[in-house]
Amino acid sequence: MSFNTSPQTTAPKGGPVLRDIGVALRGAWEGNIPGGYEAGIISGNGGNKTDNNSNKDFYGRGWISPLKGLLVGVSGLGGKEGPFATFESKRGITIWGVDASFEYEAFRSRVEYLAANYNSTTGAAEESPHGFYLWAGYKVIPSLEVLARYDELDINPDVSGQKINYITLGVTYTFIKGTHFMINYIIRNADDTLNLARMRNSEMVPAGLGLTTKPGFSATNIGNILLAQLQVSI
């Protein structure tokens, strides 16, 4: 489950499914069809905020590798709406997803489909956003990888004009293990009537897309963005 990550990020086989504060249990097995799992309880308030309520989110993911280089997984989350909503207005949410990734020599790719349901607690209509992405990368040399990704998301299928899609073209240079410099150019297209405030609050929207609710910014002038990032993992 990785919609809510940077545009180039793919979840590693044994890495965390979500970035938040909590506890998790992970495991893996070998054999003819190796696989693994992760399950946890998190605050649901975001990784950079302290917990301010008694509600917790529950998540899990499992995967198998039926063929060399191929990974197939399922994931799910249940809890309250994300950190941008005030606690009093937070709705119950469930998200489920299926994903597959493939690696062969210098090539790697990933596809994921996600669907969610927001259970209204204020009398408002429920929402069931869904979307998918396709991701591929190729290492020209061991330290230099070119990448491309396509995302499409319908934030509310029951209301017309609530779709957004974007194409990400990028390059990643690895200085040493765990230290990467990334440049992404993101081409963004949205319906003119897209609810940007709702998009920004959605758990299914990747971080780093530059979505904002500032005056003068709307779906009709959403434009494209260029991102440069230095990532250091310890």
N, C-alpha and C positions, 0 to 999 in steps of 0.2 A: 504494500500500500504506500505509494510514493508520489501521489499527485501533489501533495503539499511539501514539495522539496524544490531545490533549484532546478532550472530547466535541463541541465545536463546530468543531474544525479541519477544513478541507478542504485537500488538497494542491494548491497552485497549479500552473498548466500548466507552468511552467518551474522550479518550486521543488524543493527536496530531497525525496526519497522517505522517507528515514530521518534521524534525528538521532543521529549517532555521529561518531567520529574516524576519518578515512581520506581517500581520494582518490576523485574521481568525474569522469566524462567526460559532458558534456551536449551536446546538439545539437538543431537543429530545422530544418525545411524548410517552404517555402511551396508554392504551386501550387494546383491544383484541390482537392486533399485535403491540407491542411497537417497536420503532425505533428511529433513529436519523440521523444527518447529520453534516458535517463540510465542509466549503469552505473557501478558503483564497488566498491571494496574497503574494508572498514571493520574496526575492531578487534573489533566484536561484544561489547564490554564495557560499552557505554553511553557517552553523551556526556560524563558527568561523572566518568569513571574513567580511569586510565591503563591502557595495555595491559599485561597480565601473563602472556601466553602467546604461542605462535607460531601459534595458529590464527586465521584471519581469516574474515570473512563476505563473501560475494559477493552483490550484488543488482543488479537492473535493472528498468527500466520503459520501456514504449513507448506512445505514444498517437497517435491521429489525430482529425481534426475533419471528419467527412463532411458535416455541415450547420452552418450558422452558429449558434453558441451551444452546439452539442453536441460533447462530447469523450468518446471511448471509449478505454480503456487496458487493458493487461495488465501484470502485475508479478510478480516472483519473488525469492526470497532463499534462499540455502543457506549453512549454517555450523553453529555450535554454539549451544546453548541460551543464553538471555539472562543479563543481569548479576546476577540475584538467585540464580542457582544457582552453587555452588562449581565451580571448573574441573574438579576430579576427577570430579564427578558429571554434568558437562554431556554432553548427548546431541546427536547430529547432528540437524539440523532442516532441513526444506525447507518453504517457504511459497509459494503462488502465489495470485494474485488477479485478478479482472476488475472493472472499474469503469466508470461512466458519469456524466457531469455535464452539466447543462444550465443555461444562463443566458439570460434574456429580460427586458430592461429592469430592473425592480427585483426580479425574482424569480430565485433560483438554487437548484439542488438537486443532490444527488449520491447514488448508490447504489454499494455495493461488496460483493463476496462474496470471502471468504478461506478457504482450506483449508490445513492444515499436516499434516506427518508428523514425529513424533519417533522417530528410530531409536535403539533401546535399545542401550547399550554395557555394561549391568550385568546383563543377563539378565532385566530386567523387560519387561513387555508393551509393545509399541509403542502410541503414541497418535496419533489423527488428528483433532484438533479442527477445527471449521469454524464459520463464522458470517457474518453480514451486517449492514449498517446502511443506513438510509434517512435522508437529511438534507435539510432545506429551509429557506430563509431569504427574508425579504421586507423590503426597505428602505422603511419608512414615510416617512422623509425621508432625504436622502443620508447623514446622520450617525447615524441610528438604525435598527437592523435587529432584527427579531424572528425567532427561530429555533426549530426543533423537530427532534428526532432520535430514531429508534428503533433500538436495537441488540439483537441476539440472538446468543448464543454457546453452543455445546455443547462443553465443554472435553474430553469424552471420550465419543464416541458408542457405544463398546463397553461402557460402564458406565451403568446407568440413574441418573437423578437428578443429572446434572452440567450442567444448563442454567441460564443466567442471561439475563435481559433487562432493559432499562432504557429509560425514556423521559426525554429531556432537553428542557426548555423553557427558553429563554434570551432575553436581550436584550443587544445589543452597541451601545455608544455610542462613536463615533470622534471624539476631540478634534481631532487632526490626523493626517495620513497616518503610519501606523506606530504610533500610540498609541491603544489601545482599552481601554475598561472593560467587563467582561463579568460578567453575573450568570446563573448556571445553577441550575435546580432539577432534580435527578435523582431519578426515581422508580425504585427498584430492586426487582426480584422475582427470587428464586432458588429452585431446588429445595432442600428441607430438608437433603438429603444432599450438597450441593455441597461439593467439596474446595476451600476458600478458599485454602489454602497453594498448591495447584497453580494456581489462578486468578491469584494474585499473581505467580507466576513466569512466566506465559505472555506471549509476545511479542504475542499477539493481543488483549490486554486494554487498552483505552484508559487512559491515565494520568488521574489526577485523580478517580477514582471512589471513593476512600476505602476501598478494600479493605485489610484488615489481618489479621494473625494474632495479635493481642493476646488475652490471656485474656478470656473473656466475650463475645467477638464471634464469631458463627457465622452460617450461612446462614439460620437461623430468625429472627434478629433483625437482618437486614442493613439494614433501614430505608431512609429517603430522606435526601438531603443537599442543602444549599444552598451553592453556591460563588460567591465574588466574586473576580475576577482583574483586575489591571491589566497589560496587555501592551504592552511598548515594543520596537519593532523599529528597529535602527540599520542 
